[in-house]
Amino acid sequence: MPDIIIEIFSELRNRNYVDTLEEIDHEKLEDFILRINQYMDENVPNQKDLKEYIRIICTYLTFKAKKPLHPPGMIIDGNKKIFKKGDNYFCPMKSKYLSEAMSLCKYCVCKKIN
């Protein structure tokens, strides 16, 4: 398993939740879970444990940590990278994939690069 996923899981396990109470929009959460479940069913069918693990990590990244679904530095589409500039994250492929019906990009904190 990639080190970044283990690192995120460790962050999730060790996080202090006492001061982090916040409301999560239940409709957005349900839609996100529907999308990630569909994605995982299409890409890693019959891997229930992996699906659950990735769903937990991605839900945490999206709704609590407010971090990108793919880590900064990850190369996408051959030579393009997700990157952080200041407090913002940018994805060179968000514009392309955002228009797909069940895209998870809708929930990713990365901004589009025009």
Salt bridges, closest charged atoms under 4 A:
GLU11 OE1 - LYS67 NZ 2.98
GLU22 OE1 - LYS64 NZ 3.93
GLU22 OE2 - LYS66 NZ 2.95
ASP31 OD2 - ARG35 NE 2.70
ASP31 OD2 - LYS106 NZ 3.86
ASP41 OD1 - LYS51 NZ 2.85
GLU52 OE2 - ARG55 NH2 2.48
ASP77 OD2 - LYS80 NZ 3.55
